[in-house]
Structure formats: C-alpha cells, structure tokens
Amino acid sequence: MTYFEAGDRLKRLGIIGGVGPQATARLYLNIVKRYLSQDHGSHYPALVIDNIPIAFEIENNFIEKPASQENRSQMIDVLEQSIHRLVAAGADCITLPCNTLHSLIEPIVAKFNIPFLNIVSATMKHVKSQGYTKVAILGTNSTRTLRVYHEHAAFEGIELTYPSYEDQAIVNKAILQLLREIDQSKARKNLSNIINQLVGIDCVVLACTDLFLAVDELSTKFPLIDSLECLIDACVNYYSMQQEVSIPHD
C-alpha cells in the first residue's frame, strides 16, 4: 500500500505553531527525522501546522509580565480558532510547542474532545524518569506566575524552584533576545550565569521552547532538560502508541 492509499488512515497530528516560529520549525523537522528513523521509512508522518498570527505586543506581555486578563482572553480566542482549523484539516490529536500558553490551552482543547499532547506533562514525566526530584524552572514570567508546572510537578513528586525575581527579569529579556535574534551571545551568557547561581537542585528545566536556541552554548554545572525535546519525543510516540495520548476533561 502506498502512502497516498494509506493517507486517510494515518494518524494526523495538529500543531498550533508560531509561538515561536523557530521552536515550531524545530518540532516539525525533528518529528519527521525521528519518525523516519523508526519503522516508518516508507513515508513521512501525517501532520498539519496552523501558524497563529500572535501580535508581538501580546507575546512580549506574556513573556515579561503577568499576562493581563485582556491578553489572556485574546489568546483564548486565537487558540480556539486555531484548533478549529486543525480539526477541520483532519487532525486527530493536538499539541502546542509553547509552555506559557499551557496556562490556557487544556480547557479549550477539552471542548473539542480531542487528545492533547501536553509539553508540561511530557517534561515532568521525563524528569521523573531521570530520578530528579528538585528542579529549577527557567521560563517566562507568565509560566512562573501562572504556576504552569506546579500541578504536573506535584503529581510526579517533584519539587520546583525558580531564579530570584531580579534574575527572572533577565531571563525574560534573554528569551526575547533569542526570539528576536538580538544580542544572542549576551543572552546565552546571562542565562548560564543565572543557572550557575542556583543551589539545592538536581537539574534545570528549560521551560520555554525558545530556549533551545541557547541550549548548545550554555555552560552550566547542572543537567539541562529541554522541554521542546520532551515534546518531540511525545509526538513521535503518538504515532505508534495511541494509549499514551490523554484526552483532557473539564
């Protein structure tokens, strides 16, 4: 049977993309690469990407500040419209390569009764599998203030800590520098310094997918867990193990 003959029967992953574009591109390319390295060499994985048109001002607010109710409402509408388009395009499962927006996404996905691959859950499961119990979270201000990781960490028996509030502001700026491709070397240096000042932890979770842009050049004394890599693995597993995909409930 050829790919085109089997196409309608293949699982089709729907990706809410554009937050940010580099992370979305890395997710797509690595899903394809790892999929083909397994037992699927005869065809590419079936997936569809909806690149959401997020305004820079809203994106900056989610990264640097506690997201306002207005910004949250705007993003809820954008995310819901994106899922509508993905479902209409035949997606059987949804994922979102953005940690921060996991503060909003699950109740929206639940309306569609469609499985959702959760980057936070995938990351905490991986952390637990490595035997780590005390973890520092390096992400946006909204990921921190909205406690995006707390429920999943508690479920896995993992204790969380964060940089100081002063250092958090530097992390926010570094994420924007990486995302906008401005003074990236300084951003990487600042991130390394902040990580190396942390104490009493087993590892550091890069809880912003745009931080993959720095990971290869960070010089740190702690193991780094890249949340984007954890999501890539979960997406590849989706194609072969349907039971690992959970349907969120209200």
VEXNUDREN-189588 format. One record per residue (C-alpha): residue number from 1; z, x, y. Coordinates in steps of 0.001 Angstrom, whole numbers. Each point is the difference from the previous one (the first is absolute). Layout:
VEXNUDREN-189588
nr->NUM | c3->Z | c1->X | c2->Y
...
end
This chain:
VEXNUDREN-189588
nr->1 | c3->0 | c1->0 | c2->0
nr->2 | c3->-946 | c1->1401 | c2->3405
nr->3 | c3->2227 | c1->17 | c2->3070
nr->4 | c3->-2032 | c1->-2787 | c2->1598
nr->5 | c3->256 | c1->-2154 | c2->-3120
nr->6 | c3->3774 | c1->537 | c2->-92
nr->7 | c3->541 | c1->-124 | c2->3760
nr->8 | c3->1331 | c1->-3549 | c2->229
nr->9 | c3->2529 | c1->714 | c2->-2755
nr->10 | c3->1445 | c1->3188 | c2->1485
nr->11 | c3->3309 | c1->-47 | c2->1823
nr->12 | c3->-641 | c1->229 | c2->3719
nr->13 | c3->2628 | c1->1562 | c2->2264
nr->14 | c3->161 | c1->-1147 | c2->3621
nr->15 | c3->1151 | c1->2573 | c2->2565
nr->16 | c3->1226 | c1->-933 | c2->3470
nr->17 | c3->-1299 | c1->3074 | c2->1789
nr->18 | c3->-30 | c1->1600 | c2->3422
nr->19 | c3->3719 | c1->746 | c2->338
nr->20 | c3->-880 | c1->2756 | c2->301
nr->21 | c3->-3667 | c1->730 | c2->-760
nr->22 | c3->623 | c1->3476 | c2->-1464
nr->23 | c3->2591 | c1->-1327 | c2->-2440
nr->24 | c3->-2333 | c1->-2828 | c2->-1023
nr->25 | c3->-2812 | c1->2474 | c2->-641
nr->26 | c3->2271 | c1->2253 | c2->-2059
nr->27 | c3->1250 | c1->-2966 | c2->-2008
nr->28 | c3->-3551 | c1->-1120 | c2->-787
nr->29 | c3->-1351 | c1->3440 | c2->-901
nr->30 | c3->2946 | c1->891 | c2->-2216
nr->31 | c3->-7 | c1->-3345 | c2->-1804
nr->32 | c3->-3643 | c1->627 | c2->-880
nr->33 | c3->625 | c1->3614 | c2->-1023
nr->34 | c3->2984 | c1->-769 | c2->-2229
nr->35 | c3->-1622 | c1->-3119 | c2->-1436
nr->36 | c3->-3032 | c1->2015 | c2->-1106
nr->37 | c3->2220 | c1->2737 | c2->-1449
nr->38 | c3->1435 | c1->-2530 | c2->-2448
nr->39 | c3->-1981 | c1->-2105 | c2->-2456
nr->40 | c3->-2247 | c1->-1654 | c2->2564
nr->41 | c3->-2696 | c1->2634 | c2->407
nr->42 | c3->-2864 | c1->-2475 | c2->-367
nr->43 | c3->577 | c1->-1766 | c2->3325
nr->44 | c3->1972 | c1->40 | c2->3239
nr->45 | c3->3025 | c1->-2272 | c2->492
nr->46 | c3->-627 | c1->-3402 | c2->1525
nr->47 | c3->1790 | c1->-274 | c2->3327
nr->48 | c3->-462 | c1->-1367 | c2->3491
nr->49 | c3->1415 | c1->1268 | c2->3304
nr->50 | c3->660 | c1->-2063 | c2->3114
nr->51 | c3->483 | c1->2318 | c2->2970
nr->52 | c3->2228 | c1->-1925 | c2->2410
nr->53 | c3->-669 | c1->380 | c2->3752
nr->54 | c3->3520 | c1->937 | c2->1075
nr->55 | c3->380 | c1->711 | c2->3720
nr->56 | c3->1293 | c1->3494 | c2->820
nr->57 | c3->2715 | c1->-1491 | c2->2220
nr->58 | c3->1418 | c1->-2069 | c2->-2859
nr->59 | c3->-290 | c1->2925 | c2->-2417
nr->60 | c3->1842 | c1->2269 | c2->2441
nr->61 | c3->2757 | c1->-2577 | c2->445
nr->62 | c3->590 | c1->-262 | c2->-3752
nr->63 | c3->160 | c1->3797 | c2->-270
nr->64 | c3->2165 | c1->798 | c2->3020
nr->65 | c3->2171 | c1->-3069 | c2->593
nr->66 | c3->1728 | c1->-2821 | c2->-1813
nr->67 | c3->-2986 | c1->-2337 | c2->-304
nr->68 | c3->276 | c1->-2983 | c2->2347
nr->69 | c3->-179 | c1->-3556 | c2->-1305
nr->70 | c3->-3304 | c1->-413 | c2->1834
nr->71 | c3->-1479 | c1->3056 | c2->-1714
nr->72 | c3->1337 | c1->-1149 | c2->-3362
nr->73 | c3->-1568 | c1->-3452 | c2->443
nr->74 | c3->-3321 | c1->1563 | c2->980
nr->75 | c3->29 | c1->2230 | c2->-3072
nr->76 | c3->927 | c1->-2879 | c2->-2312
nr->77 | c3->-3126 | c1->-1845 | c2->1168
nr->78 | c3->-2163 | c1->3107 | c2->-457
nr->79 | c3->1358 | c1->658 | c2->-3495
nr->80 | c3->-421 | c1->-3602 | c2->-1105
nr->81 | c3->-3615 | c1->-56 | c2->1183
nr->82 | c3->-636 | c1->3265 | c2->-1834
nr->83 | c3->1340 | c1->-1381 | c2->-3276
nr->84 | c3->-2165 | c1->-3106 | c2->448
nr->85 | c3->-3069 | c1->2236 | c2->251
nr->86 | c3->1012 | c1->2129 | c2->-2989
nr->87 | c3->645 | c1->-3022 | c2->-2213
nr->88 | c3->-3313 | c1->-1513 | c2->1084
nr->89 | c3->-1651 | c1->3285 | c2->-998
nr->90 | c3->1426 | c1->-306 | c2->-3508
nr->91 | c3->3167 | c1->2111 | c2->148
nr->92 | c3->2357 | c1->-560 | c2->-2953
nr->93 | c3->2814 | c1->2102 | c2->1461
nr->94 | c3->941 | c1->1187 | c2->3501
nr->95 | c3->1438 | c1->3245 | c2->1303
nr->96 | c3->797 | c1->1429 | c2->3419
nr->97 | c3->149 | c1->3774 | c2->668
nr->98 | c3->2507 | c1->-330 | c2->2841
nr->99 | c3->3764 | c1->221 | c2->-479
nr->100 | c3->902 | c1->-1544 | c2->3355
nr->101 | c3->-1929 | c1->-3233 | c2->-541
nr->102 | c3->1834 | c1->-584 | c2->-3281
nr->103 | c3->2638 | c1->-1511 | c2->2270
nr->104 | c3->-2426 | c1->-2931 | c2->386
nr->105 | c3->-2417 | c1->-110 | c2->-2904
nr->106 | c3->1747 | c1->-1450 | c2->-3063
nr->107 | c3->656 | c1->-3548 | c2->1311
nr->108 | c3->-3639 | c1->-114 | c2->1127
nr->109 | c3->-1350 | c1->1100 | c2->-3386
nr->110 | c3->2267 | c1->-2528 | c2->-1723
nr->111 | c3->-1904 | c1->-2833 | c2->1704
nr->112 | c3->-3092 | c1->1024 | c2->-1954
nr->113 | c3->1748 | c1->301 | c2->-3386
nr->114 | c3->-1763 | c1->3309 | c2->-621
nr->115 | c3->1512 | c1->3222 | c2->-1399
nr->116 | c3->1024 | c1->2628 | c2->2522
nr->117 | c3->368 | c1->3753 | c2->-521
nr->118 | c3->2975 | c1->1010 | c2->2142
nr->119 | c3->22 | c1->3582 | c2->1300
nr->120 | c3->3768 | c1->-46 | c2->578
nr->121 | c3->752 | c1->-1179 | c2->-3529
nr->122 | c3->-2434 | c1->2532 | c2->-1484
nr->123 | c3->1582 | c1->2816 | c2->2008
nr->124 | c3->3594 | c1->-850 | c2->-888
nr->125 | c3->-900 | c1->-316 | c2->-3686
nr->126 | c3->-1570 | c1->3457 | c2->144
nr->127 | c3->3043 | c1->1446 | c2->1775
nr->128 | c3->2250 | c1->-1417 | c2->-2711
nr->129 | c3->-2261 | c1->1375 | c2->-2742
nr->130 | c3->509 | c1->3479 | c2->1467
nr->131 | c3->3779 | c1->-350 | c2->-203
nr->132 | c3->579 | c1->-10 | c2->3766
nr->133 | c3->2816 | c1->-2190 | c2->1334
nr->134 | c3->482 | c1->1142 | c2->3615
nr->135 | c3->-3160 | c1->-304 | c2->2037
nr->136 | c3->-995 | c1->499 | c2->3633
nr->137 | c3->-2589 | c1->-2414 | c2->1388
nr->138 | c3->-2529 | c1->1431 | c2->2438
nr->139 | c3->-2049 | c1->-2770 | c2->1556
nr->140 | c3->-561 | c1->-2084 | c2->3101
nr->141 | c3->2715 | c1->-1460 | c2->2166
nr->142 | c3->-818 | c1->-3502 | c2->-1286
nr->143 | c3->214 | c1->1085 | c2->-3644
nr->144 | c3->3484 | c1->1246 | c2->799
nr->145 | c3->1320 | c1->-2812 | c2->2209
nr->146 | c3->-1480 | c1->-2774 | c2->-2150
nr->147 | c3->1566 | c1->1586 | c2->-3110
nr->148 | c3->-3265 | c1->-76 | c2->-1920
nr->149 | c3->1319 | c1->2248 | c2->-2782
nr->150 | c3->3556 | c1->-1271 | c2->-355
nr->151 | c3->-462 | c1->-2825 | c2->-2520
nr->152 | c3->-2217 | c1->1997 | c2->-2359
nr->153 | c3->2224 | c1->3077 | c2->279
nr->154 | c3->3108 | c1->-2032 | c2->-810
nr->155 | c3->-1754 | c1->-1541 | c2->-3006
nr->156 | c3->-759 | c1->3480 | c2->-1361
nr->157 | c3->3483 | c1->1343 | c2->806
nr->158 | c3->-1238 | c1->2346 | c2->2721
nr->159 | c3->1976 | c1->931 | c2->3115
nr->160 | c3->-1998 | c1->317 | c2->3228
nr->161 | c3->472 | c1->2103 | c2->3097
nr->162 | c3->-2082 | c1->597 | c2->3129
nr->163 | c3->-468 | c1->2679 | c2->2659
nr->164 | c3->2113 | c1->-266 | c2->3138
nr->165 | c3->-1233 | c1->-2487 | c2->2599
nr->166 | c3->-1074 | c1->2911 | c2->2184
nr->167 | c3->-2035 | c1->1448 | c2->-2857
nr->168 | c3->-1389 | c1->-3445 | c2->-829
nr->169 | c3->-1680 | c1->-52 | c2->3410
nr->170 | c3->-1630 | c1->3340 | c2->-849
nr->171 | c3->-1158 | c1->-1388 | c2->-3356
nr->172 | c3->-1551 | c1->-3007 | c2->1757
nr->173 | c3->-1892 | c1->2296 | c2->2360
nr->174 | c3->-1127 | c1->2240 | c2->-2862
nr->175 | c3->-1419 | c1->-2982 | c2->-1899
nr->176 | c3->-2022 | c1->-1028 | c2->3052
nr->177 | c3->-1207 | c1->3585 | c2->495
nr->178 | c3->-1204 | c1->143 | c2->-3604
nr->179 | c3->-1584 | c1->-3436 | c2->194
nr->180 | c3->-1808 | c1->700 | c2->3287
nr->181 | c3->-796 | c1->3628 | c2->-961
nr->182 | c3->1857 | c1->1417 | c2->3010
nr->183 | c3->1975 | c1->3277 | c2->-265
nr->184 | c3->359 | c1->-407 | c2->-3755
nr->185 | c3->1328 | c1->3521 | c2->-579
nr->186 | c3->2947 | c1->-693 | c2->2305
nr->187 | c3->621 | c1->-3300 | c2->-1780
nr->188 | c3->165 | c1->1763 | c2->-3380
nr->189 | c3->2367 | c1->2654 | c2->1361
nr->190 | c3->2328 | c1->-2613 | c2->1489
nr->191 | c3->40 | c1->-1989 | c2->-3238
nr->192 | c3->844 | c1->3117 | c2->-2020
nr->193 | c3->2873 | c1->835 | c2->2355
nr->194 | c3->1435 | c1->-3517 | c2->-218
nr->195 | c3->-188 | c1->-75 | c2->-3794
nr->196 | c3->1690 | c1->3382 | c2->-320
nr->197 | c3->2935 | c1->-1173 | c2->2135
nr->198 | c3->817 | c1->-2803 | c2->-2444
nr->199 | c3->2983 | c1->452 | c2->-2312
nr->200 | c3->1432 | c1->-1667 | c2->-3092
nr->201 | c3->-3292 | c1->-1259 | c2->-1403
nr->202 | c3->-2104 | c1->550 | c2->-3127
nr->203 | c3->-3431 | c1->-600 | c2->1516
nr->204 | c3->-1910 | c1->-1385 | c2->2977
nr->205 | c3->-2265 | c1->-3038 | c2->-211
nr->206 | c3->-2998 | c1->85 | c2->2322
nr->207 | c3->297 | c1->-3704 | c2->752
nr->208 | c3->-3021 | c1->-167 | c2->2273
nr->209 | c3->-3399 | c1->309 | c2->-1640
nr->210 | c3->-1377 | c1->1946 | c2->2972
nr->211 | c3->2408 | c1->2829 | c2->-830
nr->212 | c3->-2348 | c1->1052 | c2->-2801
nr->213 | c3->-1880 | c1->1693 | c2->2852
nr->214 | c3->2900 | c1->2459 | c2->249
nr->215 | c3->1331 | c1->290 | c2->-3535
nr->216 | c3->-2017 | c1->3037 | c2->-1120
nr->217 | c3->1172 | c1->2048 | c2->2988
nr->218 | c3->3657 | c1->-987 | c2->146
nr->219 | c3->2406 | c1->2838 | c2->-771
nr->220 | c3->3202 | c1->-1576 | c2->-1284
nr->221 | c3->2928 | c1->734 | c2->-2290
nr->222 | c3->-67 | c1->-3470 | c2->-1586
nr->223 | c3->-2476 | c1->-1642 | c2->-2382
nr->224 | c3->-2344 | c1->-2394 | c2->1803
nr->225 | c3->-982 | c1->-3389 | c2->-1428
nr->226 | c3->-3196 | c1->-1311 | c2->1593
nr->227 | c3->53 | c1->-3810 | c2->-13
nr->228 | c3->-3798 | c1->-108 | c2->198
nr->229 | c3->-270 | c1->1986 | c2->-3239
nr->230 | c3->2400 | c1->-2439 | c2->-1661
nr->231 | c3->-2193 | c1->-2913 | c2->1073
nr->232 | c3->-3155 | c1->1723 | c2->-1250
nr->233 | c3->1591 | c1->347 | c2->-3439
nr->234 | c3->1084 | c1->-3653 | c2->40
nr->235 | c3->-3523 | c1->-1117 | c2->911
nr->236 | c3->-1584 | c1->2003 | c2->-2819
nr->237 | c3->2580 | c1->-1394 | c2->-2434
nr->238 | c3->-914 | c1->-3507 | c2->1139
nr->239 | c3->-3416 | c1->261 | c2->-1601
nr->240 | c3->1424 | c1->755 | c2->-3430
nr->241 | c3->3443 | c1->-1648 | c2->-1
nr->242 | c3->-45 | c1->-3484 | c2->1488
nr->243 | c3->3641 | c1->-564 | c2->-911
nr->244 | c3->1122 | c1->2595 | c2->2561
nr->245 | c3->-1270 | c1->-2168 | c2->2854
nr->246 | c3->2651 | c1->-2395 | c2->1278
nr->247 | c3->-618 | c1->-3300 | c2->1745
nr->248 | c3->2339 | c1->-376 | c2->2997
nr->249 | c3->1988 | c1->-3224 | c2->299
nr->250 | c3->1450 | c1->-1812 | c2->2986
end
